[in-house]
Amino acid sequence: MVRYALDHWDKKDDLDFKNNCANFTSSALEAGGMQKKFDFWLGPGGDNTWGRESGVGVDRIDRRVYHSRSWGLAKDLHGFLLHNGGEEVTRADARPGDVIFYEQVAPDPAEPQGEIYHAAVVTSVTPDGDIKLTQHTSSFENVSLDSREHVATRNHGEQRIHIVRPHPNWY
């Protein structure tokens, strides 16, 4: 998962989501070995699914039909991971392979208050506890969570950081 994030942080994805953070994070989870969870009848379109299929090559259709909501939306990825074996961990317990989510706390015209709106991959933790993340939208490699959190707070107001450790429970 970490290797994928570090190798692809500045590369365009095969499918163009307007905001690509959750798609990038999901691609990293998949590369790290997390197996898809599909609905028997609806494939990735079910309520409790995570994954993607190859699609037809038309972004507008592929985003809606061939990808689960939890694949491409940070708030849905956060909920999916927590409802399917994942656990929220403290900053002190963060480790590479965890997923960072940003929740909008302050009122902001760009992000709904109280909603998870961004996802990133923890790619390293320094001996002094500095958490480094890698992300898309905007693309950054191994940047400090503290510095990115400061920028997000400056741009959007107060943020709440959630760190989730995936523990898939469906296989």
Secondary structure by P-SEA (a helix, b strand, c coil): caaaaaacccccccccccccaaaaaaaaaaaacbbbbbbcccccccccccccccccccaaaaaccccccccccaaaaaaaaaacbbbbbccccccccbbbbbbbcccccccccccccccccccccccccbbbbbbcccccccccaaaaaaaaaaaccbbbbbbbbbbcccc
